[in-house]
Every structure is written in C-alpha cells, then in structure tokens.
Amino acid sequence: MVDIVFNLLLFLMLATRFAADDDAERKFDVQLATASNAKPLTALPDELVVNVAADGKITLNGKPRKLADLETDLAAAKKNYADQAVLIRGEAEGGIRTWWMFGGL
C-alpha cells in the first residue's frame, strides 16, 4: 500500500506545472499566424442535374427552365462555388439541336 502512495506522489510531482515555467513561456516574442480571408468549412454542394427532353424542354433539378433562366442559374451556381458539378442528361432522340443549345455555356 505504501508503494502505491509513493508512486502516486511521484506522478503528481512530475505532472504538476510550476508557476515559474508559465512566466518563461511569455518571455518570447512570437508572431502568431492569422487568417483574415478564411471561409467556413462546408460540404460540397450537390450536383446540378439538367435534363433536356427530345422536344427541347429543359429542367434544372426537376424544375422547368427556359434557356435564359438556365444560363442565369448556372452562372450564379458557378459564382457561389467555382467547382460546381453539372450533370447534363439528354434524350437520345433529341439530336444535335438539343446539344447545340448548350454549346455557348
């Protein structure tokens, strides 16, 4: 029992921080790094899904859009997150006309 008490006393003496050590750390002039333009950490946004039907109708995430509205929405998404993923799905019967509409984006 006495050896346990001595071991406990030895552990507490070695683990104790003394007041003199705290002052020694404050004597050094240290320049700490700052982050002024840091953005909050967020998860990656979900990909945008553009569906193009054979008749030329366009939907963005299931909501019908006109070509001008789609272009505005995609530009806003790119402004918010530069690496925004966009999945474009078109019907096989749509032909070249459907893909040509997105050539300028």
N, C-alpha and C positions, 0 to 999 in steps of 0.2 A: 504494500500500500504506500509506503514511504517513497519508493522509486517512481510511482505514478505521479505523486505530488511534485517531486523534483523535476520530472520530465515536463509536467505542466508549467511549472515555474520557469524552467529554461525556455520553453516555447514562447511564453508570454513576454519574457525579457527580450528575446530575439525579434519578436514580431512587433514590438512597441516602437513607434516613431517618436523620436525625441524632438522637442521644440527647437533646439539649435539647428537641426537639419532643415527645418522649414525655412529659416532665415537664409541659409546658404543657397537655396534654390532661387531666391528672389534677388540675389546679387547680380545675376547675369542679365544683360540687356538682350532680349530675344525678340526678333521681329516675327510675329505670327502671320500666317497666310490668311488672306481674306477672300471671300467670294462675293463680288458685287453683282455679277450678272448671272447668277445661278438660277436655273429654272427648277421647279419642283419635279421630283421623280414621278412619272406617271406610266401607266401601262400603254403599250402600243394601241393605237386606235384600231377598231375593226375595219376590215377592208370594205370598200365601196363596191357594190355589185351593180353593174349597168347591164340591163337586158335590152336587146334590140330585137323586136319581132319582125317577121317577114314583111308585114305591111308598113314598117317604118316607125311603129310606136316605140317609144323609149321609156324605160322605167329605171329609177335610181333607188336601190334598196326597197323595191316593191311599190314605189310611188311614181305615178306617171309624170313625165317631164317633157318639156319641149327642148329642142336642141340648144336654144339660147340660155334657158334656165339650167340645163345640164352643164354647159360650159361655165356658167357663173358658180354653180355648186362645186364643181371640180377645182376651179381656181381658188375658191375660199378654203376648200379642204387642203389644198397644197400650201396655202399661206399659213394655215394653222399647224400643219405637220408636213414638212418637206418630203418625207419618205412614205407618204400615204399610199397604201396599196389599192389599186383599182382593178377589178376583175370585169372584163367586158365579155358578155356572152351573147352570141347572135344565133338566130335560127339558120339552118343550112340552106333554106330556100330563099334567104334574103338577098343573096348575090352580092355583086360588087357595090351596088348603090348603098347598101347599109354600111359597109366598111369605109366607103369614101367619105361619109358624113363626119367620121371621127379623125380623118387624116390631118386636119388642122390643129387638133388638140395636142 
